[in-house]
Amino acid sequence: MRETPHLAAPPPLRGNASPPDRLTWPFVWVDDEIGTMDHLWVAPAHPGPALLHRVDPTKDLQD
C-alpha cells in the first residue's frame, strides 16, 4: 500500500508556553485540477506548510 502524502501538525503547546502571534497550521488542497494559479494563490495566503495534491477524478481518493 502506498503512503498517502501528508504534513505533520505542529507540536502541542506544553506547560506555560504562549502560542505564537500567528499560528501557521498545515494546509492541504485536494483537487482534480491544480495549476499555476492555485500555487500562486496558496503561497501568500498560507505562510505555513502547504500541500497541493492532485487526485485523478476517475479514481477519487483511494489506495
Contacts in CASP RR format, 6 or more apart in sequence:
PFRMAT RR
TARGET T0000
AUTHOR 0000-0000-0000
METHOD contacts of the structure
MODEL  1
MRETPHLAAPPPLRGNASPPDRLTWPFVWVDDEIGTMDHLWVAPAHPGPA
LLHRVDPTKDLQD
1 63 0 8 1.000
2 63 0 8 1.000
5 51 0 8 1.000
5 53 0 8 1.000
6 51 0 8 1.000
7 26 0 8 1.000
7 28 0 8 1.000
7 49 0 8 1.000
7 50 0 8 1.000
7 51 0 8 1.000
8 26 0 8 1.000
9 25 0 8 1.000
9 26 0 8 1.000
10 23 0 8 1.000
10 24 0 8 1.000
10 25 0 8 1.000
10 26 0 8 1.000
13 19 0 8 1.000
22 47 0 8 1.000
24 46 0 8 1.000
24 47 0 8 1.000
24 48 0 8 1.000
24 49 0 8 1.000
25 48 0 8 1.000
26 48 0 8 1.000
26 49 0 8 1.000
26 50 0 8 1.000
26 51 0 8 1.000
27 42 0 8 1.000
27 46 0 8 1.000
27 48 0 8 1.000
27 49 0 8 1.000
27 50 0 8 1.000
27 51 0 8 1.000
28 50 0 8 1.000
28 51 0 8 1.000
28 53 0 8 1.000
29 38 0 8 1.000
29 42 0 8 1.000
29 50 0 8 1.000
29 51 0 8 1.000
29 52 0 8 1.000
29 53 0 8 1.000
30 53 0 8 1.000
30 55 0 8 1.000
30 61 0 8 1.000
31 38 0 8 1.000
31 52 0 8 1.000
31 53 0 8 1.000
31 54 0 8 1.000
31 55 0 8 1.000
32 54 0 8 1.000
32 55 0 8 1.000
32 56 0 8 1.000
32 57 0 8 1.000
33 54 0 8 1.000
34 52 0 8 1.000
34 53 0 8 1.000
34 54 0 8 1.000
38 52 0 8 1.000
39 52 0 8 1.000
42 50 0 8 1.000
42 52 0 8 1.000
43 50 0 8 1.000
55 61 0 8 1.000
END
